[in-house]
Amino acid sequence: MTKLFLAKIKDTDDRDAVNYLEFEGFVCEHYFSGLHIVGPCFSNNGSELKELVENNFDELETILTKEEFLKLFELDEKLDALGFGIEKDSPRYLEGMKILEEYENTIGNKLKSKENADLFDKVIKEEKEFLINEYNLTNSDVEEIFDNYGKYYQDRSIVGCVFSNKDELVEEEKFNYGYDNMPYFDDEKFCKDLLDSDNYLELESGKIVSYNY
């Protein structure tokens, strides 16, 4: 299942400003799974994005036209209408494969193009600048955050929180995990276990980032 950069909502402080597309094919040997609009913190069928496309398309930064976006949603609706219990090589199966081919030859290829890759590079730079301003990070901090993130996503929403130091990390996460009132709690071991996981990154500056996956 491939993720592709789809669009960014312009001029917003919202965490989920950048949207990626997952467009699945024939799954579980009996149905077609269509588009999913995803990010580190969300996955949905695109209803909210569709509303934005229909009413305020100029708020989106994307290489797709409004017509192509609407075509994407139309193809998804056609796949959904095929239902479940589809047998391979049956008429419904062949119709689904035809829909997928239409997607791939138009929208899919455009989202895999160098033009979209260049736009995504621009968006990544904007997102890094957003994090620098939002959390008072350095360029070096942000590069370290993005380099160590183990998923395709490359935007502000990969960062859950930025702690000033280990003491703040322990204090905040003890409260979040419900450990704050436990006697004889081993703060040092707790901190080490957090930092040993993929969910946290200690920066060279001493700040600590929690990741969203």
C-alpha positions in Angstrom: 0.0 0.0 0.0 1.7 3.1 -1.3 1.4 6.6 0.3 1.6 9.6 -2.0 1.6 13.3 -1.1 -1.8 14.6 -2.1 -2.3 18.2 -0.8 -1.5 20.7 1.9 -4.1 23.1 3.4 -2.6 26.6 3.1 -2.2 29.1 5.9 -3.4 27.0 8.8 -2.0 26.1 12.2 -3.9 22.9 12.2 -1.8 19.8 13.0 -3.1 17.8 10.1 -2.5 20.3 7.4 -0.8 17.8 5.1 -2.8 15.0 3.5 -1.5 11.8 1.9 -3.3 9.3 -0.3 -3.5 5.6 0.1 -5.4 4.0 -2.7 -5.7 0.2 -2.3 -6.7 -2.4 -4.8 -8.3 -5.8 -4.5 -7.8 -6.9 -0.8 -8.6 -10.0 1.2 -9.6 -11.7 -2.0 -13.2 -10.4 -2.0 -13.5 -6.6 -2.2 -11.9 -3.4 -3.5 -10.7 -1.0 -0.9 -10.6 2.5 -2.3 -9.0 5.7 -1.2 -7.8 6.6 2.3 -6.8 10.1 3.2 -4.1 9.7 5.9 -1.4 11.3 8.1 0.4 10.2 11.2 -2.6 11.1 13.4 -5.6 10.3 11.1 -7.1 8.1 8.5 -10.4 8.7 6.9 -12.5 8.4 3.7 -11.8 11.9 2.6 -15.2 13.4 3.3 -13.8 16.5 4.9 -11.3 17.0 2.2 -14.0 16.5 -0.5 -16.0 19.3 1.1 -12.9 21.6 1.0 -12.3 20.7 -2.6 -15.9 21.5 -3.6 -16.2 24.7 -1.7 -12.7 26.2 -1.1 -10.4 24.5 -3.6 -8.0 27.5 -3.6 -7.1 26.8 0.0 -5.3 23.6 -1.2 -1.7 23.4 -2.4 -1.7 20.4 -4.8 -0.8 19.5 -8.4 -4.2 18.1 -9.0 -7.0 20.2 -10.5 -10.4 20.5 -8.9 -11.7 18.2 -11.6 -9.1 15.6 -10.9 -9.9 15.6 -7.2 -13.6 15.1 -7.9 -12.7 12.3 -10.3 -10.7 10.7 -7.5 -13.7 10.7 -5.2 -15.9 9.5 -8.1 -13.7 6.5 -8.7 -13.7 5.7 -5.0 -17.5 5.7 -4.9 -17.6 3.4 -7.9 -15.2 0.9 -6.2 -17.3 1.1 -3.0 -20.5 0.4 -5.0 -19.0 -3.0 -6.1 -19.6 -4.3 -2.6 -18.1 -7.4 -1.0 -17.9 -11.1 -1.9 -16.2 -10.4 -5.2 -14.7 -13.4 -7.0 -11.6 -13.0 -9.0 -12.2 -12.7 -12.7 -15.9 -12.2 -12.2 -17.6 -9.2 -13.9 -17.4 -7.1 -10.7 -13.8 -8.0 -10.3 -13.0 -6.9 -13.9 -15.0 -3.7 -13.4 -12.9 -2.9 -10.3 -9.7 -3.6 -12.1 -10.8 -1.2 -14.9 -11.5 1.5 -12.3 -8.1 1.0 -10.7 -6.5 1.2 -14.2 -8.3 4.5 -14.9 -7.0 5.9 -11.5 -3.4 4.7 -12.2 -3.3 6.1 -15.7 -4.5 9.5 -14.7 -4.3 10.6 -11.0 -1.9 7.9 -9.8 0.7 8.7 -12.4 0.4 12.4 -11.7 0.9 11.9 -8.0 4.0 9.8 -8.7 5.5 12.5 -11.1 8.5 14.6 -10.6 6.3 17.6 -10.5 4.5 16.3 -7.4 7.8 15.2 -5.8 9.1 18.8 -6.3 6.0 20.2 -4.7 6.3 17.8 -1.8 9.9 18.9 -1.3 8.6 22.5 -1.1 6.0 21.5 1.4 8.6 19.7 3.5 10.7 22.8 3.7 7.6 24.8 4.8 6.7 22.2 7.4 10.2 22.3 8.8 10.0 26.0 9.1 6.7 25.7 10.9 8.2 23.4 13.5 11.2 25.7 14.0 8.8 28.6 14.8 6.3 26.5 16.8 8.8 24.8 19.1 11.8 27.2 19.0 13.9 24.6 17.3 17.1 25.0 15.3 17.6 23.9 11.7 19.8 21.2 13.1 17.1 20.0 15.5 14.5 19.8 12.7 16.8 17.9 10.3 17.5 15.4 13.1 13.8 15.0 13.8 13.0 14.3 10.1 16.0 12.1 9.5 15.1 9.8 12.4 11.4 9.5 11.7 10.8 6.0 10.3 7.7 6.6 8.1 6.8 8.2 4.8 5.2 11.2 6.4 7.3 14.4 6.4 5.3 17.2 8.0 4.6 19.0 11.3 2.2 16.3 12.5 5.1 13.8 13.0 5.9 15.7 16.2 3.7 15.1 19.2 5.5 17.1 21.8 8.8 18.7 22.4 10.2 18.5 26.0 12.9 20.9 27.2 14.9 18.2 28.9 14.8 14.8 30.5 13.3 16.1 33.7 10.4 17.6 31.9 9.9 14.4 29.9 9.7 12.3 33.0 7.4 14.7 34.8 5.0 15.0 31.9 5.0 11.4 30.9 4.7 10.1 34.5 1.5 12.1 34.7 0.2 10.9 31.2 0.8 7.3 32.1 -0.7 7.6 35.6 2.6 7.0 37.4 2.9 10.5 39.1 1.7 9.4 42.5 3.5 6.1 42.7 6.1 5.9 45.6 9.6 4.7 45.0 9.2 5.2 41.3 12.4 4.8 39.3 12.5 8.0 37.3 15.9 7.2 35.7 14.8 3.8 34.4 11.5 5.2 33.2 13.4 7.9 31.2 15.8 5.3 29.7 12.9 3.1 28.6 11.2 6.0 26.9 14.3 7.1 25.1 15.1 3.5 24.0 11.7 3.3 22.2 11.1 4.6 18.7 8.5 7.0 20.0 11.1 9.5 21.4 14.2 11.2 20.2 16.8 13.1 22.3 18.2 15.9 20.2 21.8 17.0 20.4 20.4 20.2 21.9 19.1 18.2 24.9 15.4 18.7 23.9 13.4 15.5 23.5 10.8 14.9 20.8 7.8 12.5 21.0 6.8 11.2 17.6 3.3 10.5 16.2 3.0 7.3 14.1 
